[in-house]
């Protein structure tokens, strides 16, 4: 049982690490794929990547800090976010692996009373952040090095809403319920006085 527990921890952590690296790389897609001279290109690239990087980081921290409910919550949140574009579809596989591995680490106990509501916030937050980026847009015309351009751009209000959602999610992910000893942990051998060196 202890080996299965450790294997699930390693699997979830590696999946979260893959998602973090992928999310950071994801920021380059809208930046280098955007129009040269677009003033919104860098802001959108950073915010777009953060919507995926923050949940992935929470997933990794959840395994490290013993809050797998949060890891599972962000894993399920990443699934709908991964079908918004064809370049995001590869995120589905590590998100699924992370979620299933985290589910194997969840144990019943007093922590559930606190961590279950927090997990709901952690799971919903990234989706709300992406919604803020996509729904708060306006048509903008701008000048480029070779002429002019125009297109829908996320408003400052949209960026603020997205970053507030992500900040709240990251902050509440540090909330932990009361801990109990894991049944999978190996029993510690207490040394008797006779075992101590003379």
HELIX and SHEET records of a PDB file:
HELIX    1   1 UNK A    2  UNK A   33  1                                  32    
HELIX    2   2 UNK A   41  UNK A   64  1                                  24    
HELIX    3   3 UNK A   68  UNK A   81  1                                  14    
HELIX    4   4 UNK A   86  UNK A   88  5                                   3    
HELIX    5   5 UNK A   91  UNK A  105  1                                  15    
HELIX    6   6 UNK A  112  UNK A  135  1                                  24    
HELIX    7   7 UNK A  156  UNK A  172  1                                  17    
HELIX    8   8 UNK A  193  UNK A  195  5                                   3    
SHEET    1   A 2 UNK A 137  UNK A 144  0                                        
SHEET    2   A 2 UNK A 147  UNK A 154 -1                                        
END                                                                             
